[in-house]
Every structure is written in C-alpha cells, then in structure tokens.
Amino acid sequence: MDVLSLVWAVLLCTVAVHAKPTLRKERVHHDPELSRQAHEDNKSFQYDHEAFLGKEEARTFDQLTPEESKDRLGKIVDRIDNDGNGHITTDELKSWIKRVQKRYVYENVAKVWKDYDLNKDNQISWDEYKQATYGYYLANPEEFEDTTDQFSFKKMLPRDERRFKAADLNRDLVADREEFTAFLHPEEFEHMKDIVVLETLEDIDKNGDGHVDEDEYIADMFAHEDGGPEPDWVKTEREQFSDFRDLNKDGKMDQDEIRHWIMPQDYDHAQAEARHLVYESDQDKDQMLTKEEILENWNMFVGSQATNYGEDLTRNHDEL
C-alpha cells in the first residue's frame, strides 16, 4: 500500500522550509487474479519494478542502460537465491519483496528523522512534530486567511494529532523510532489499521455522512471533467462497487466494508507480486526462475517505459 497524494504542493511552495503533514497513500485495488492479466503498459512495469526493488532503487535502475541494469539485476538475483541452488522460488521472491518494502519504510523514516527531532534527543514529541510541520502556520495564521491552505492545515493538524496518539503506544506523547514509523507508515502496523480505515473514509466521504456511496467511490479515482461518457474501466469499477464493495447491499460502504476493500484479509501483496513475476518469467513452467529467465525478462523486474527501459539515460552509478 507507501505511494502519496500531491495535495500539499501549494503548501510546500508557500512554506518551503517547513515539513509537510502526513498524507494518505493511494489506495491499491488488489486483484487476486493479478498473475493472469496482461501486464504490458507503463503502469504495470513501474509497479513491478518498484515492488521488486523499492522506490529509491527503482529510480536508480530507471537511469541505467539495459546492460548496466542486467548486470546489477544479476547481482540482486544472487542475493535472492538464499540456498544458492541456482533457482529462485516464489517464497524466495516473496521474502525479497517484503525485505525491500521494510527497508524502504525504515530508510524513509531515517531520512526525515532529523527534521522533526528538533532537540536531538533521539525521540520526537508531538510538540516537536507540530512545530516542525505547522509552526509557520500557527505563528502566522493571517497569511493563510481565506485560502485552501488554511482549510487544509485546520483539517490536517487534528488528524495528525489523532494518528500520533494512536502510534504512541505508551501514551507519553513522545515517539521513539518504532512509534514514529507507525505514525508515518500506519499501513505497515496492525495497531494502526483502524486509523488507516478511518482516514480513507474521511478522504472519500465528501458529504460527511460517515459512509462512502458509489459516486464518492468513483470520484476518488476518476474526475469527470468533460461531461462525456465514462470510460469502460469506470463502468467496471461501478460494478465492482455493487458486487464486491457494498457487501450488505445498502448502497454505501461503512468502515467494515472499507476495511475489507483496502485490507482484504486473505490477500498478501508480496506473495501476489512474487507469483505474478514467476508466472510471467517462468519460460520452462517449472514454477521456479533461473537467473537466465529473470535476465531474459529483465524489463519486468527493473525496466520502465518512462525511460525507454533505461536507454534514454546513461548516467553511471556505483555498484550495489
């Protein structure tokens, strides 16, 4: 589920030296039949190589030539092959993807830690976070009069405080590394799942009735600006809402139904992605991958059409 809305771009231009409030991640619509679908568009390749490498490493690979990408990919394959038998199983791929995701989360926290730990005591209090994120607004409210920025700050400050308190397990209003990680990445922590569901509801529920109806559900992913007919995929999503999202058939989703949507109980993202990569790259259909099979399908693992699979950018990088 780490990807984010850019709603705060205006705020960052106005208050560039200050940190930004926490933002909701884009909601991922999980599909258990992922491995059976065609994956030929830019979005699919981008998703695959970010899941396999992590966002930061994926950006690096996007700037390599095909030869450099294959060379570095080969070294990664050697690390994934835990038992050194020359074959990559789905379980080995799953473990690697989980490791990549965990590394991304903790590296992300490490990058921003100093921006919030103002007194350098290796802890972040709610007051420190509030000052780092909202200090300029709180000290200069007149600069935000009658602007969407002021509305956003007023909305996000209590929301961040609620999330901070949920992450603060010992209730001392001071977060250690683990608690702050739960605050910034609540989707990764079981005790934060209720907050994720509640924030999702609040993001989509535009009429404030405590539920998400079909139009709100569609509006969250599609802006109907030209007044023309809806694309086929939107019609499919409307069917999804009726058939699979609105479980009690009352025309709207409550918190339990939202939880079932964004956190399906029997769905393991890493396992689904690992199965998909094996399915697409397993040429001899033995349910395992050799290094040769992976390198043959290297663009799925590390490539991106956004950079013509690395051919447009040839900047050198250090070895892994």
HELIX and SHEET records of a PDB file:
HELIX    1   1 ALA A    9  THR A   14  1                                   6    
HELIX    2   2 LEU A   34  ARG A   36  5                                   3    
HELIX    3   3 ASN A   42  LEU A   53  1                                  12    
HELIX    4   4 LYS A   55  PHE A   61  1                                   7    
HELIX    5   5 PRO A   66  ILE A   80  1                                  15    
HELIX    6   6 THR A   90  TYR A  116  1                                  27    
HELIX    7   7 TRP A  126  ALA A  139  1                                  14    
HELIX    8   8 PRO A  141  PHE A  144  5                                   4    
HELIX    9   9 THR A  148  ALA A  167  1                                  20    
HELIX   10  10 ARG A  177  LEU A  184  1                                   8    
HELIX   11  11 PRO A  186  GLU A  188  5                                   3    
HELIX   12  12 GLU A  190  MET A  192  5                                   3    
HELIX   13  13 LYS A  193  ILE A  204  1                                  12    
HELIX   14  14 GLU A  214  ALA A  219  1                                   6    
HELIX   15  15 ASP A  232  GLN A  240  1                                   9    
HELIX   16  16 PHE A  241  ARG A  245  3                                   5    
HELIX   17  17 GLN A  255  ILE A  262  1                                   8    
HELIX   18  18 HIS A  269  SER A  281  1                                  13    
HELIX   19  19 LYS A  291  GLU A  296  1                                   6    
HELIX   20  20 TRP A  298  VAL A  302  1                                   5    
HELIX   21  21 GLN A  305  THR A  307  5                                   3    
SHEET    1   A 2 ILE A 124  SER A 125  0                                        
SHEET    2   A 2 VAL A 174  ALA A 175 -1                                        
SHEET    1   B 2 VAL A 212  ASP A 213  0                                        
SHEET    2   B 2 LYS A 252  MET A 253 -1                                        
END                                                                             
